[in-house]
């Protein structure tokens, strides 16, 4: 069947970053990123879903529903879901260490940091140890501060609209998901599997939560994914543009959160392979020079803040603020319990236990799964939210199982692949990220240290190996059955994620009985 080209979806597919930025700008101007009537927000979401679905049906009937058009529509569904979520999520709802914006007051949370940089256009000359979020590198805060100064120009003098910052979070989220898709595509998966990749990432719950969260997580994730993409491109194509963009993304990423430096494992692996291959072919001079330039660009950008703090105040280069909430303290559990302990998951308990009600999620990987889907949200008091969440959890567990199978399959069949080094880089990412999650959670034994927002690179390798599972030929069945299974589960995951975050505004949290930690 001949598939015609659709100009609308082709334009969006070809220029997703520009189109998304324009759409977010329209939303910012028309709403200020906040609509107080939740029913109106839900109506916008539902109308968006109907519009996208209706256009997809039209393209199908007109024989214009190409894979590119389908992928565009899938991301459009995710966009409308995040749009509604951001509009109904208030400034201080489901935030992580934001604090409150108070003019003339610089608290130790993200809000105080943003206001200080906005007012002074520089960072405070203080010892950041023990000073809340001020230990974070400042790139996110400078971007937010400049953005606030610009938006304040259009408001009456003396008034401020801090919700506008959610426009940045939503934009970074949409771009990060697009970059995740582009990484998987660049890594060498088959074209026919790309719609499954789009469904797996376009409404990923953890990033939906970040689309309205005003902290430095989502910008660091965007820059990590961007660095990985250009690192892959440089490995395959070479070129000064690719290596410089990769260096800038790593440098600014580490200037947002130092943890972006973990990209050194998968991308550094690719760089080393490329250098060794070029040495064997006696053409490594240019490659070596490009890698030197990479280091010269990204190292000063990524490390100047930590070096400054060490020289001026003797703050360790890898300093992290320790949580002091006694309800979240997990020191009573052994490392074996933290890694292998099981306690009724997922049948009895699938929302996060943060300790204040006497229950604690102490298993690192159970906490990872829960926070990947629901963050710290606990919707036990709502039957509809619980059922939607439970269904979402079961499908997600099935996708994780398939990703693990795909990982094993990719390793076993690695020698048969043209993309051997890309597959190995994804395996390096999976292994290094797993080790990092375990070490970080054990070094900082608090419930919040297990949050998936610290390990979002799993989205890249998880999606990649999920698609590898779709390549498996199941004995006694027709070819393509595994791919159909992956596509079906990814589609159900997309629908359930949209359902959960479309109806989340209806949830009214009951009272939590605060119980002292045992």
N, C-alpha and C positions, 0 to 999 in steps of 0.2 A: 504494500500500500504506500502510495506517494503522500508524504506529509508536506503540506505547504508551510510557508513561513508566515508567522504572525508578527506584525511590526511592533505591537505594543510589548509583548513579552520578550521579543528579541532585543528591544531597546533597553528594557530593565535588566535582562540577563547580561547584556554587554556593558552596562554602566551601573551596577548595583550600588556602588558607594555614593555616587552623585545623586541618584534618584532617592536613596534612603535619606541622605542629608537634607534634600529639599523637602521631603515629606515631614521629617521631624521639625524642620524650621516652620512649616505651615502649622503644625500642631502647637508648637511653642507660641507662635504669634496669636493663634486663635483661642487657645485655652490657658496659656501660662503653665501648662503641664499639670493642671489640677481641675477636676470637675467634682463639686461637692455631692452631686446627686449620683449615687452609685448605679441606680437603675438606668440613667442616661448612659453611663459608661458601658454597662452591659449591652444596651441597645446598639451602641456604636460597634461593639465587638461582633454581635450577632449579624448586624447588617453587613459588616465587612466580610464575615464568613460566607454569607449568602451571595454577596457580590463576586467574591473569588470563585466560589463553587459554580455559580451561574455562568461565569465567563469560561470556566473550564469545560462545562457541558457544551457551550457554544463552540469552543475550539475543537472538541471531540467530534461534534456533528459536522463541522466544516473541514474535518481532516487536517487540522492545524495544531493538534496537541502533540508537539514534538517533546522529546525528553527535556530540552531546554525550557520550553514553555511550562511543562509540568513542574520542573524544579523551581521556576519563578513563582508559580502559583503556590507551591508549598511554603516558600519563604514569605509570601504575602500573607498566608494564613497565620504564620508565626508573628509577623509584624502587627497584624490587627489584635492578636492576643496580647502581645506586650504593650501595645498602645492602650488598650482598655485597662490592663493591669496597672500601668504607670499612672493613668488618670484617676483610678479609684484608690490608689495607695497614697496615703497622706505622707507628709514630710517626715513624720516621726514614727511611721508604721513599718515594721519588719526591717529596720535599719540595723547596721552593725557598728556599734561604737561611735555613733554620730554625735551624740550630745545634742544641745539645743543652740540655735543661732541667737545670740544676744549682742546687739550692737554695743561696741565699746568693751566687751568682755571676751577674753581669749581663754576659753576653757581648754582642758587637755585632751579633748576629743577631736574628731575630724572637723567638726564645725568650727571650733576655736582656731585650729590650724589654718583653715581656709580664710577665716576673717582676718587673721593676723597678716597673712601674705597679701590679701586684698588691700589692706590698709597701708602696709609698709613696702609692698613689692619686694620683699626679701624675707629670709627665714630668721627666727629669733636667735640671738647670740647666747644660747643657754646650753647647759649640760642636759642632753636629751634623755639620759638614763633616769627612769622613774617619772618622766614627764608625759605620760600617756602616749598619744599617737604622734608626738613630735619626733619620735625616733625614726619615723618613715622618711624615705627620700622625698624631695619636694615637688617632683614634676606634676603629679596629679593636682596638688594644691595650687601651683602656679596657673595651670590651665583653668581650674575652677575659679580662681581669684580674678583672672582676666575676663573670664566669661561673665562673672557677676558684675564687674565694672561696666561691661558693655550693656548688659540688660538693665542696669540701674540708670543708664542714660535715658531710657525710654519710660521711666517711672517718675511720678511726682517726687520732688526733692524731699529727701528724708525717709522715703519708703523703700522697701526692699522686698523682693519676691524670690525667696530662696528655693522654692519648688522648681524654678527654672533650671536648676542644676540637674534635675532628673532628665532634662532633654539630652544632656551630655551622656548620662548613663545609658539611656535608651539607644542613642546613636552608637556608642561604643559597643553595646551588646549586639545590635544588628550587624555591625561591621565584623565583630569577633566571630559570629556564627557564619557569616559569608567567608571569612578567612579560614575557618575550620573546614568548610566544604572545599575550598580551593586547595588546602593542604592535602586533603584526602585524594582529591582529583590529581594533583601534581605527583603524589606518591606512586601512582601507577595502577589504580583500580580500573576495572573494565567500565566502559562508558555506560553499558546497560544497567550497572549497579548504582550509578550516581543518584537516581531518584530515591533509592533506599537511604543513601547517605544524607540527602536533604531532609528526609522525614525523621531520621534519627537525631539530627542536630537542630532543626529549625525552631522547635518549641522546647528545647531542653530546659527542664524546670529550674536548675540551679542558675542558669543565665537569665531566665525570666525574672527570678527574684532580684538579680543584680541590675536589671533594667530600671528599677526604681530606687536602687540603693546608692546613697551618696558617699562612697568611699573609694579607695584606690584599687579595689580588686579588679573591676571590669576593664579599666584602662591597661592594667598590667597584663591581663589575659589577652586583650587585643594585640598588644605589642609582642607578646610571646608567640601567638599564632602567626603574626606577620613575619617575625624573625624566622620562624620555622619554614614558612612558605618561601621566602627569598633565599634561605639557606639551601632548600631543596632545589630551587631554580638554578642557583649558582653551581651546585654539584652536577646538575645535568647539562647546563648550558654554558657555564662560566660567565664572564662579563663583569665589568666594573660596576655597572648599575646594580646588579643583583647583590654583589658582596657589600657595596656601600649601604644599600637599603637594609640588608641583614644586620650590618653593624649598627646603624642608627636605631633600628628596632630593638636590638639587644641593649644598647646603651640607654636609650630613653626608657626601656622596660625596667632595667635595673634601677634607674633613677625614679621609678614609680614604686616598685617593690623589689627588694634585693633578690627574692626567690626566683625572679625571672632568670637569674644566672644558672638555674638548673638546666636550661636549654643547652648548656655546654656539653652535656652527655650525648644526646642524639645528634645535634648539629655538629658538634666537635668530631663525632665519629665520622660523619659524612665528609667533613673537611679533611680529616686524616686520610681517609680512603682516596679522596681525589688527589691529594698530594702524593701519596705512594704510587698511584697509577701513573701520574705525570712524571714522577722520578724514573719509573721503569721505562717510560717512553722518551726520556731525556728532554722533557719540555716543562720542567717544574719551575723555571725561573719566574715566569709571570704569575703562576699560581702562588708561589711562596710570597712574592711581593704583594699580591692581593690579600693574602692572609695577614701579612704584617700590617697593611693598611686597615684591615678589619680590626685588629687589636688596638691600633693607635686611635681609632675612632671610638670604639665601644668601651674600652677600659677607663679612660678619663670620665666619660659621660656616666658610666655605671657605678663608679667607685669613689668619685670625689667627695660625696657627702659623708660616707663612712670614714674615709681617710681624714677629712676635716675634723669630724667628731673625735677620732682617736688622737689626733695631734693636739687638739685644744683641750679635750676633757678626758682623755684616756678611756673612751667608750669602746668596748670590743667591736671589731669590724662586723661581727655577726650578731650583735646585740638584738634581742627580741624582748619586748615587754612581757613579763609573766602575769598571768591572770591571778587575782587574789580572791575570787569568789569561792567560799568554802563549800557551797553546794555542788560546784563543778570539780572539786578536787578528786583525783583518781589515784592518789598515791597508795591507797590501801590494796589496789589490785596488782598482781604480779604481771610481768611482761607476757607470760604464757596466757594468762587470762585476757589480757588486752588484745592478743592476736587470735587466740583460739577459743575464747570463752563464748558460750552459747546460752541464750536465756529467752527462749520462747519466740524468737524472731523467725519467720515473719508472721506466723499464724496469730499470735496473741498481741503483738505490739509492733506497729510500723511507723508511728510518729516519734519524733525525737524526745528523749527524756533528758531534761537539762538539770535535774537534781533538786529543784526547789520543791517538788512533790514527793521527795523521798526515793524516787527511782532515777538511776543513772545509766546512761549508755556508755559502757566502758570498752566494748569491743570496737577496735579501730575501724574494721571494714563494715560492720553493721552500721556504725555512725556515718561512714562515707556514703553508703547507699541511701540512708534516710535523708541526709542533708542534700544529696544530689537531687532528690525529688521534692523535698518539703522545707529545706533549710531548718530553722528552729521552730517552724510552725507546728502547732499541735491542735488538730481539729477533731478530737475525740468526742466533743459534745454535739457534733452534727452527724446525723445518719447519712445524709447525702454526700457530705465531704469525706466521711470515713469510707464509704463504699467506693467512691471515685478514686480515693487515694489507694485503697487496697488493690483495686484492679490495676491501677497504674504501677504499683509496686510489683505485682506478679509479672506483668509484661516486661518491666525493666529487668527483673531477675532473669527472665528467659533470654533477654538480649545480652546480659552479662555472660550467661552460660555459653551462648553462641560465640561471643567475642573470645572467650577462653578457648573454645574449640577451634575457632579460626586462628588464634595465636599458635596453638599446637600444630595445626595443619600447615600454616605458613612456614614454621620452623622445619617440619618434616620434609616439605617439598621445596625448600629454599633453593636447592641447586638447579631446579627446573625453571626458575623464574628469570625473566629479563630484568626485573626490578629487585634483584637480590639485595642490593645495598640499601634501597629504600625500605624494604621489609625489615632488614636487620636494624636500621635506624629506628623504626617504630618499635621493634622489640627492645632496643636499648632504652627508648623512652618509657615503655611499660615497666621494665625492670627497675630502672633508676628512680622512677616516680614512686613505685611501690616501696622501695627501700627508704626513700625520702619521707614518705607518709608515716612509715613505722617509726623511723628515728625521731622525727619531729614530734609525733604524738607521745612517744615515751620520754623524750627530753622535757617536754612541757605537758605534764600529765593532768590536763584539764579537758573537760568535755568539748569545749569550744575549739580546742586544738585539732580535733578530728574532723572539722567541717570540710566538706567537699570543695568549698571555695578556695582552699589552699592547694587543691590538687586537680584543678580543671584541665591540665594537659591530658588527663585520662580520656577526655572527649575525643582527642585526635587518634590515639592508638586504639581506643575502644571501638570507634566507628570504623577505622581501617580494618581491624581484624574481624569485625562483624561482617564486613563485605567479603573478606577472604573466606569466611565460613560459607557464604553464598556460592562459592566456587566449588564446593565439595560435591563430588559425584557419589550419590548414595546407591550402593549395589541393589539391583533388582527394581530400580525405579527409573523413570525417564530423566534425562539430563535437564537441569534447571529447577528441580524440585527444591533444593536447598535455597536457591536464590529466591524462589517464590515464597518460601517460609520466612526468610529474612525480610523481604519486602512487606509481607503481610504483618509481621510483628512490628516492624518499624512504623507502618501505617497506623496500627492500633495504638502504639505508643504516642504518636503524634496526636491522634484524636483524643486520647485520655488526658494527655498533658494540657491540651487546649480546654477540655471540659473542666478539669480541676481548677485551672486558673481563671476560667470564665465565671465560675460560680463561687470563687473564694470570697468575693465581696459580701456574700450572704452570711458568712460565718460570724457568729457572735460568740466570743470566747467566754466560757464560764469561769467561776472563781477557782483559783488554784489553792489548794490547802498546803501552805508552806510547812515543810517538815524539816527539822534540823538534821543534818547529815549524821549518819551513825558513826 
